Amino acid sequence: MWVLGIDTSCDDTGVGLVKDGRVVVNLIRSQVDLHQAYGGVVPELASREHLKAIRPLTERALAEAGISPRALDLIAATRGPGLIGALLVGFTFAKGLAFGLDRPFLGVHHLEAHIVAAWPEGPSPPFLALVASGGHTHLYEVLDLGRYRLLGATLDDAAGEAFDKVARLLGLGFPGGPELERLAEEAAQEGVEEAPFAVPLKEQKGLDFSFSGLKTRAVQLLEKGYSRQAIALGFQRAAVGHLLEVLLKAKERTGHTTLLVAGGVAANKTLQAELKRAGLSVFFPPKGLSQDNGAMVALAAHRRALKGEASHPLSLDARAYWPLEEVSHLTGVE
């Protein structure tokens, strides 16, 4: 089965092709250079760039796979959540393609696609799943495909958003997460003493996250004269420590020792190392599937097709806000 997946939920145009559950092509057209001057994503500009990129990127994906559009068995696109203007570009394009080719169409939840990208055939539910990116920090108990229980979420900034904001504060540009990680690693290797950050929500009873205080603390420390390296190192250790603390608490409460970590923050090597030392059986997305991409959408659609989900009506609308726990096991169209 050939599945085409499209993601235009934010600023990356993603087109992926999956055959029988295996990623064959995964193309991403980044808009980093466009938005860098603004220090963040400008929704209107993102939508316009998706319009320019979506058709040629799809044609290129098909060419690289060596197949014609007629070879496609299923066409899928991110339905939500995301920037509504950006979402509509990929969602409408995919529906139009499905109509023109007379192929089934599936609207996929963005966070479910991230989870499926980190979900190999091995671990069977139930298990924990952390989705941490520039727009999301959510912790779920995965009971099955399409059955999710929200355990905790960020109360303010998403983890990736906080990384990007602190990186911008330190003059590292956008997106700054990878650059902040590089600067923190450099500081650790050189023996730089980390700037003092407190791990957030130490006394909380729940399983929520908060990162805005770390951002504020970074501003204060910079004003006090701490070096960029010291701040990067201290911030990363506190942010990773916060994630780890909540995940270990979730492990104790649920008894689950298997954890999936999805989203852009999953690529952070410090987080990966700490989680592996914590006694958890941890799964991360393969290289290229952490950030927003079309292949993860195709993987999620393929897995749903195997569960018996045939097609969604072409009248299905995109949703800027769509809690994952509202997604059903088979229809996924609420």
C-alpha positions as CSV (number, residue, x, y, z in Angstrom):
1,M,0.0,0.0,0.0
2,W,1.3,3.4,-1.1
3,V,0.4,6.3,1.2
4,L,1.0,10.0,0.6
5,G,1.2,12.1,3.7
6,I,1.2,16.0,3.7
7,D,1.9,18.3,6.7
8,T,1.5,22.1,6.6
9,S,0.5,22.6,10.2
10,C,3.1,25.4,10.8
11,D,6.1,26.6,8.8
12,D,7.5,23.5,7.3
13,T,6.0,22.0,4.1
14,G,6.3,18.2,4.5
15,V,5.5,15.6,1.9
16,G,6.2,11.9,2.6
17,L,5.6,8.6,0.9
18,V,5.2,5.3,2.8
19,K,4.9,1.9,1.3
20,D,3.5,-0.9,3.5
21,G,4.5,1.0,6.7
22,R,8.1,1.8,5.5
23,V,9.2,5.4,4.8
24,V,10.4,5.7,1.2
25,V,10.5,9.4,0.7
26,N,10.4,12.2,3.3
27,L,10.8,15.8,1.9
28,I,10.7,19.0,4.0
29,R,10.8,22.5,2.6
30,S,11.9,24.7,5.5
31,Q,10.9,28.3,5.9
32,V,13.6,29.1,8.5
33,D,15.3,31.8,6.4
34,L,12.0,33.5,5.7
35,H,10.9,33.8,9.4
36,Q,14.3,34.3,11.0
37,A,14.2,38.0,10.5
38,Y,11.0,38.1,12.6
39,G,12.2,35.9,15.4
40,G,9.3,33.5,15.0
41,V,6.7,32.2,12.5
42,V,4.5,34.7,10.7
43,P,1.3,32.8,9.9
44,E,0.4,34.7,6.7
45,L,3.8,34.3,5.2
46,A,3.9,30.6,6.2
47,S,0.6,30.0,4.3
48,R,1.9,31.7,1.2
49,E,5.1,29.7,1.2
50,H,3.1,26.5,1.5
51,L,1.1,27.5,-1.5
52,K,4.3,27.9,-3.5
53,A,5.9,24.7,-2.3
54,I,3.2,22.0,-2.0
55,R,2.7,21.0,-5.6
56,P,6.4,20.9,-6.7
57,L,7.3,19.1,-3.5
58,T,4.7,16.5,-4.1
59,E,5.8,16.0,-7.7
60,R,9.4,15.6,-6.5
61,A,8.4,13.0,-3.9
62,L,6.6,10.9,-6.5
63,A,9.5,11.2,-8.8
64,E,12.0,10.1,-6.2
65,A,9.8,7.1,-5.3
66,G,9.6,6.3,-9.0
67,I,5.8,6.1,-9.0
68,S,3.0,8.0,-10.7
69,P,0.1,9.5,-8.8
70,R,-2.1,6.6,-9.9
71,A,0.0,4.3,-7.9
72,L,-1.2,5.9,-4.6
73,D,-3.6,3.9,-2.6
74,L,-4.3,6.4,0.2
75,I,-3.8,10.2,0.5
76,A,-3.6,11.8,4.0
77,A,-3.0,15.3,5.4
78,T,-2.7,16.9,8.8
79,R,-6.2,18.1,9.8
80,G,-5.1,19.8,13.0
81,P,-4.1,21.3,15.3
82,G,-2.0,24.1,13.9
83,L,-2.1,27.5,12.2
84,I,-5.4,27.4,10.3
85,G,-4.2,29.2,7.2
86,A,-1.2,26.9,6.9
87,L,-3.3,23.8,7.6
88,L,-5.8,24.6,4.9
89,V,-3.1,24.6,2.2
90,G,-2.0,21.0,2.7
91,F,-5.4,19.8,3.7
92,T,-7.2,21.2,0.7
93,F,-4.5,20.2,-1.7
94,A,-4.6,16.6,-0.4
95,K,-8.4,16.4,-0.6
96,G,-8.3,17.8,-4.2
97,L,-5.7,15.2,-5.2
98,A,-7.8,12.4,-3.6
99,F,-10.9,13.6,-5.5
100,G,-9.0,13.9,-8.8
101,L,-7.5,10.4,-8.5
102,D,-10.6,8.9,-6.9
103,R,-8.6,7.7,-3.9
104,P,-9.6,7.5,-0.2
105,F,-8.6,10.4,2.0
106,L,-7.7,10.6,5.7
107,G,-7.4,13.6,7.9
108,V,-4.7,13.0,10.5
109,H,-4.2,14.5,14.0
110,H,-0.8,16.2,14.1
111,L,0.1,14.9,17.6
112,E,-1.0,11.3,16.7
113,A,1.3,11.5,13.7
114,H,4.2,12.5,16.0
115,I,3.5,9.6,18.3
116,V,3.2,7.1,15.5
117,A,6.6,8.3,14.2
118,A,8.2,7.2,17.4
119,W,6.1,4.0,17.7
120,P,7.7,1.0,16.2
121,E,6.0,-2.4,16.1
122,G,7.6,-3.5,19.4
123,P,5.9,-1.8,22.3
124,S,2.3,-2.7,22.9
125,P,0.0,-0.2,24.8
126,P,-0.5,1.0,27.4
127,F,2.6,3.3,27.6
128,L,3.5,6.9,28.1
129,A,4.1,9.4,25.3
130,L,5.6,12.8,25.6
131,V,5.1,15.2,22.6
132,A,7.5,18.1,23.0
133,S,8.0,20.7,20.3
134,G,7.8,24.4,19.6
135,G,4.0,24.3,19.8
136,H,3.2,21.4,22.2
137,T,4.3,19.9,25.4
138,H,1.8,17.2,26.3
139,L,2.1,13.9,28.3
140,Y,-0.3,11.1,27.4
141,E,-1.1,7.6,28.4
142,V,-1.5,5.7,25.1
143,L,-4.1,3.0,25.5
144,D,-4.3,2.1,21.9
145,L,-4.2,3.9,18.5
146,G,-6.9,6.5,18.8
147,R,-7.3,6.2,22.6
148,Y,-5.3,8.7,24.6
149,R,-5.6,10.0,28.1
150,L,-4.0,13.4,28.8
151,L,-1.9,13.3,32.0
152,G,-0.3,16.7,31.9
153,A,0.5,19.7,29.6
154,T,2.4,22.9,29.7
155,L,0.8,25.7,31.6
156,D,2.5,28.4,29.5
157,D,5.3,28.0,26.9
158,A,5.9,24.8,25.1
159,A,9.4,23.3,25.7
160,G,10.6,23.9,22.2
161,E,9.2,27.5,22.3
162,A,11.2,28.2,25.5
163,F,14.4,26.8,23.9
164,D,13.9,29.1,20.9
165,K,13.1,32.2,23.0
166,V,16.1,31.7,25.2
167,A,18.3,31.1,22.2
168,R,17.0,34.3,20.6
169,L,17.8,36.1,23.9
170,L,21.4,34.8,23.6
171,G,21.6,36.0,20.0
172,L,21.5,32.5,18.5
173,G,18.8,33.1,15.9
174,F,15.7,31.1,15.0
175,P,15.0,28.2,15.4
176,G,17.4,28.3,18.3
177,G,16.9,24.9,20.0
178,P,19.7,23.1,18.2
179,E,22.0,26.1,18.6
180,L,21.3,26.4,22.3
181,E,22.0,22.7,22.7
182,R,25.3,23.1,20.9
183,L,26.3,26.1,23.1
184,A,25.4,24.2,26.2
185,E,27.5,21.2,25.1
186,E,30.4,23.4,24.3
187,A,30.1,25.0,27.8
188,A,30.0,21.6,29.5
189,Q,33.1,20.4,27.6
190,E,35.0,23.5,28.6
191,G,34.0,23.2,32.3
192,V,31.9,26.4,32.4
193,E,30.0,26.7,35.6
194,E,26.3,26.7,34.8
195,A,24.1,29.7,35.7
196,P,21.7,29.0,38.5
197,F,18.2,27.9,37.4
198,A,15.6,26.3,39.6
199,V,13.6,23.3,38.2
200,P,10.0,24.5,37.8
201,L,6.9,23.1,39.7
202,K,9.0,21.1,42.2
203,E,6.1,20.9,44.6
204,Q,3.2,20.3,42.2
205,K,0.9,17.4,42.8
206,G,0.0,17.1,39.1
207,L,2.0,16.2,36.0
208,D,2.1,19.6,34.3
209,F,5.0,21.5,32.8
210,S,6.0,25.2,32.9
211,F,8.8,26.9,31.0
212,S,8.1,30.6,31.0
213,G,9.8,31.0,34.4
214,L,13.0,29.6,33.0
215,K,12.8,32.2,30.1
216,T,12.4,35.0,32.6
217,R,15.3,33.7,34.7
218,A,17.5,33.7,31.6
219,V,16.7,37.4,31.1
220,Q,17.6,38.2,34.7
221,L,20.9,36.2,34.5
222,L,21.9,37.9,31.3
223,E,21.4,41.3,33.0
224,K,23.5,40.2,35.9
225,G,26.4,39.5,33.5
226,Y,26.4,35.7,33.3
227,S,27.9,34.4,30.0
228,R,25.9,33.0,27.2
229,Q,27.5,29.6,27.7
230,A,26.6,29.6,31.4
231,I,23.0,30.5,30.7
232,A,22.6,28.0,27.9
233,L,24.0,25.2,30.1
234,G,21.9,26.1,33.1
235,F,18.8,26.6,31.2
236,Q,19.1,23.3,29.3
237,R,19.8,21.3,32.5
238,A,16.8,22.9,34.3
239,A,14.5,22.3,31.3
240,V,15.6,18.7,30.8
241,G,15.5,18.1,34.6
242,H,11.9,19.4,34.6
243,L,10.8,17.1,31.8
244,L,12.6,14.1,33.5
245,E,11.1,14.9,36.9
246,V,7.5,14.9,35.6
247,L,8.1,11.7,33.5
248,L,9.5,9.8,36.5
249,K,6.5,10.9,38.5
250,A,4.2,9.7,35.7
251,K,6.1,6.4,35.7
252,E,5.5,5.9,39.4
253,R,1.8,6.8,39.2
254,T,0.9,4.7,36.2
255,G,3.4,1.9,36.5
256,H,4.3,2.2,32.8
257,T,8.0,1.9,32.1
258,T,7.8,2.4,28.3
259,L,8.0,5.9,27.0
260,L,7.7,7.4,23.5
261,V,9.2,10.8,23.1
262,A,8.1,12.7,19.9
263,G,8.4,16.2,18.5
264,G,11.4,18.4,17.8
265,V,12.6,18.3,21.4
266,A,13.0,14.6,21.1
267,A,16.2,15.2,19.1
268,N,17.9,16.9,22.1
269,K,20.8,14.6,23.0
270,T,20.9,15.6,26.6
271,L,17.3,14.7,27.1
272,Q,17.8,11.4,25.3
273,A,20.8,10.5,27.5
274,E,19.0,11.4,30.8
275,L,15.9,9.4,29.9
276,K,17.9,6.3,29.0
277,R,19.6,6.6,32.5
278,A,16.3,6.8,34.2
279,G,15.3,3.2,34.0
280,L,12.7,3.8,31.3
281,S,12.4,1.9,28.0
282,V,12.5,4.9,25.7
283,F,11.7,5.1,22.0
284,F,12.5,8.2,19.8
285,P,11.6,8.9,16.2
286,P,14.2,7.8,13.6
287,K,16.3,10.6,12.1
288,G,14.3,13.0,10.1
289,L,11.0,12.2,11.8
290,S,11.3,14.3,14.9
291,Q,10.4,17.7,13.3
292,D,7.1,18.2,11.5
293,N,7.1,16.1,8.3
294,G,4.8,14.4,5.9
295,A,6.1,10.9,6.4
296,M,4.8,10.7,9.9
297,V,1.3,11.7,8.6
298,A,1.5,8.9,6.1
299,L,2.6,6.4,8.8
300,A,-0.3,7.4,11.0
301,A,-2.7,7.1,8.1
302,H,-1.3,3.7,7.2
303,R,-1.7,2.4,10.7
304,R,-5.3,3.6,10.9
305,A,-6.0,2.0,7.5
306,L,-4.8,-1.3,8.9
307,K,-7.2,-0.8,11.8
308,G,-10.1,-0.6,9.4
309,E,-10.4,3.1,8.8
310,A,-11.3,3.4,5.1
311,S,-11.8,7.1,4.3
312,H,-13.0,10.4,5.6
313,P,-15.5,12.5,3.7
314,L,-14.1,15.3,1.5
315,S,-16.4,17.7,3.4
316,L,-14.2,17.2,6.5
317,D,-12.9,20.5,7.8
318,A,-9.5,21.5,9.2
319,R,-9.3,22.3,13.0
320,A,-6.8,24.8,14.5
321,Y,-7.7,23.5,18.0
322,W,-8.2,19.7,18.3
323,P,-7.4,17.9,21.6
324,L,-5.8,14.6,20.9
325,E,-8.0,12.9,23.5
326,E,-11.0,13.7,21.3
327,V,-9.8,11.5,18.5
328,S,-11.7,8.3,18.2
329,H,-10.3,4.8,17.6
330,L,-11.7,4.4,14.1
331,T,-13.3,7.5,12.7
332,G,-11.0,10.3,14.0
333,V,-13.3,12.9,12.6
334,E,-14.9,14.5,15.7
